[in-house]
Amino acid sequence: MNLMEFKIAVIGSKMYGDLGLIIKDHNYPPQTEKGFHDETLNGLINKGTDNIPVNDLIVKDREGRQSIHFRQMKELAEEYLTVLSIAH
């Protein structure tokens, strides 16, 4: 059986999740519990905490037409998690 575990998400220019896996610093120890845990991302999605502008990030279709326009980090994070869950 092949099992994969989601550990890190990069959304916009910010990283979420188990940063101790890539940042070798005692202030960021690797998480010991299974699964994805990030209180900052949880706060952003559920409460709008740290919701910052993303400088009008625009996603275009193959013909170059605008399909999605993100203005806030919360919108981008919600879309990231939606696409991730659909693709999985």
N, C-alpha and C positions, 0 to 999 in steps of 0.2 A: 504494500500500500504506500502510495506517495502522498505525504501530507505537507502542506505549506502553511506557514504562519505569517500573517501580516504584522510587520514590526515598525515600519517607518513610512510616513507619507510626506511628500514634498508638494506643497500647494502654494502656488505663486512663488514667492521667494523665501518661504518659511518652511522649516522642517518640523514635523510632529512625530511623536512616538518615542521609541526607545533610543534616544540619542546617545546613550552610553555605549551602544554597539559601534559607533563611528567616532565619537569624541573621546579620546583617551585622557580623561581628566577625572580626578576623584570627586568633583562636584556633579558629575554625570555618571553615576554607577549604572551598569546594565540592570534592567528590570528583572526581577526573579519570577514574577507571576506570568502565566501564559496569557496570550492574547495581546490586543492593541490597547494601550492605555495612554491617554494624554489629556490632562485636565484643561489645558489651554484650548485645545481643539474642541473639547466638550463644551467649554464656556462660550466659545465663538458660535457654535452651532445652536446651542440651547438658549443662551442669554444675550448673544450679540456682543459679548465681552471682546475687547480688542478688535472690533470691526473697523478696519481702516480702508481707505480708498485704494484701488488697485490700478489707478491711472488708465481707466477705460480700456481694459483688456478686451479685445475683440477676436472671436473665433469665426473664421470664414469657411464656407463650403468649397467644393472643388472648382466651382465657377468663379470664385472670388467674391461672392455675395456674403454680406454679413449674416450670420445665423444666430450667434449668441453674443451679447454684449454684457460684460461684467463691470460693475462700478464699485462693488464692495467686496472685501475679503470673504464675508459670510456667504454671499452668492456663489463665489468661486469654490469655496469649501463644500457647500451643499451639492453643487454640480459634480465635483470630483468624487464625492462619496456615492452619489447616485450612479454615475458611470461605472465606478468600481464595482458596485453591487450588481449592476446589470451585466457587466462583462464577466463576472465570476459565475 
